[in-house]
Amino acid sequence: MKIYVDADACPNAIKDILYKAALRCHCELILVANQPLSVRRHPLIKTIQVTKGFDVADQYIADTIVAGDLVITADIPLASMVIAKHATALNPRGEMYTKENISNKLATRNLMDELRGSGVISGGPQKMNTSHLQQFANALDRYLAKYHKN
């Protein structure tokens, strides 16, 4: 199993949790972004810089992953592609995307985009806080413990 990170918008606190988890579990951690990243140096930790452009990093991840990989992303369309490839997607706030919930999440995302575009609502999700970090760390630990039992 490899862990891929949609790293352009991934908070540094989440990356720190992922560095520790990758080293603890001896899993390759691959951070994909369209800008240079400063990351901890270790043979298990790699960065991929893709060209600038809309969803280029997402497409790279979707094209590269295989069944059983884990992808960290807040991007719901990417999560949908991950699930279609029988990999796992985890939101930086600790929520797993699943084949049971992804259709509803896509529909909600599209509705919110329409409402924002028309000016009916503004803003986005709540800022990351320590509770979100803890939820992410717990979800990641549960997933990795399950994966390493098999």
C-alpha positions in Angstrom: 0.0 0.0 0.0 1.1 3.5 -0.8 -0.3 6.7 0.6 -0.9 9.5 -1.9 -1.6 13.1 -0.8 -3.4 15.7 -2.8 -0.8 18.1 -1.4 -1.5 21.5 -2.9 -4.1 22.4 -0.3 -3.2 19.9 2.4 -2.6 21.6 5.8 1.0 21.2 7.2 -0.4 19.7 10.4 -2.0 16.9 8.4 1.3 16.3 6.5 3.1 16.0 9.9 0.6 13.3 11.0 1.2 11.5 7.7 5.0 11.6 7.9 4.8 10.0 11.3 2.3 7.4 10.2 4.3 6.5 7.0 7.5 6.0 9.0 5.7 4.0 11.7 4.0 1.7 9.2 6.8 1.6 6.6 4.4 2.8 3.9 5.6 5.0 1.0 4.1 8.5 1.3 3.8 10.4 -2.0 2.9 14.1 -2.0 1.6 15.3 -5.3 1.4 19.1 -6.0 1.8 21.6 -8.9 4.2 23.6 -6.8 7.5 22.8 -5.0 7.0 21.2 -1.6 9.3 21.3 1.4 9.0 17.9 3.1 10.8 15.8 5.6 13.7 13.9 4.0 13.3 10.1 4.2 13.5 7.3 1.6 9.8 6.6 2.2 8.7 10.2 1.6 8.5 11.4 -2.0 7.2 14.4 -3.8 5.9 14.6 -7.3 5.6 18.1 -8.9 3.1 18.1 -11.8 2.7 20.9 -14.2 0.4 23.8 -13.3 -3.2 23.5 -14.4 -6.7 22.7 -13.2 -6.9 19.2 -11.6 -3.5 18.1 -13.0 -2.4 16.8 -9.5 -5.8 15.0 -9.1 -5.5 13.4 -12.5 -1.9 12.2 -11.8 -3.1 10.6 -8.6 -6.1 9.0 -10.2 -3.9 7.6 -13.0 -1.2 6.3 -10.7 -3.0 4.7 -7.8 -3.8 1.0 -7.7 -6.4 -1.0 -5.6 -5.4 -0.9 -2.0 -3.7 2.5 -2.0 -4.8 5.3 0.3 -5.4 8.8 -0.9 -5.7 11.9 1.3 -7.8 14.5 -0.3 -10.6 17.0 0.3 -11.4 16.9 -3.4 -14.7 15.0 -3.8 -14.4 14.3 -7.6 -10.9 12.9 -6.9 -12.3 10.8 -4.1 -14.8 9.4 -6.5 -12.1 8.4 -9.0 -10.1 6.8 -6.1 -13.1 4.7 -5.1 -13.7 3.7 -8.7 -10.2 2.2 -8.7 -10.9 0.2 -5.5 -8.5 2.4 -3.5 -9.5 4.3 -0.3 -10.0 8.1 0.1 -9.7 9.9 3.4 -10.6 13.5 3.9 -8.1 15.7 6.0 -10.9 16.2 8.5 -11.1 12.4 9.2 -14.0 11.3 7.0 -13.7 8.3 4.8 -15.2 8.5 1.4 -17.0 5.3 0.5 -18.9 3.8 -2.4 -22.0 4.2 -0.2 -21.5 8.0 0.5 -19.6 9.3 -2.5 -22.7 9.9 -4.8 -24.4 12.0 -2.1 -21.2 14.0 -1.4 -20.8 14.7 -5.1 -24.3 15.9 -5.4 -24.0 18.1 -2.3 -20.7 19.5 -3.6 -22.2 20.4 -7.0 -25.2 22.0 -5.3 -23.0 24.1 -3.1 -20.9 25.1 -6.1 -24.0 26.3 -7.9 -25.2 28.2 -4.9 -21.8 29.9 -4.4 -21.7 30.7 -8.1 -25.1 32.3 -8.1 -24.2 34.3 -5.0 -26.9 32.7 -2.8 -24.3 31.6 -0.3 -20.7 32.5 0.2 -17.7 31.0 2.0 -16.5 27.5 2.3 -15.9 24.9 5.0 -15.0 25.8 8.6 -11.3 26.3 9.3 -9.3 23.3 10.4 -9.0 23.0 14.1 -7.5 20.6 16.7 -10.7 18.5 16.7 -10.4 18.0 13.0 -6.7 17.0 13.3 -7.6 14.5 16.0 -10.4 13.0 13.9 -8.0 12.7 11.0 -5.3 11.0 13.1 -7.8 8.6 14.6 -9.3 7.7 11.2 -5.8 7.2 9.7 -4.7 5.0 12.7 -7.9 2.9 12.4 -7.4 2.4 8.7 -3.7 1.6 9.0 -4.3 -0.9 11.9 -6.9 -2.6 9.7 -4.7 -2.7 6.7 -1.7 -4.1 8.6 -3.8 -6.9 10.1 -4.5 -8.3 6.6 
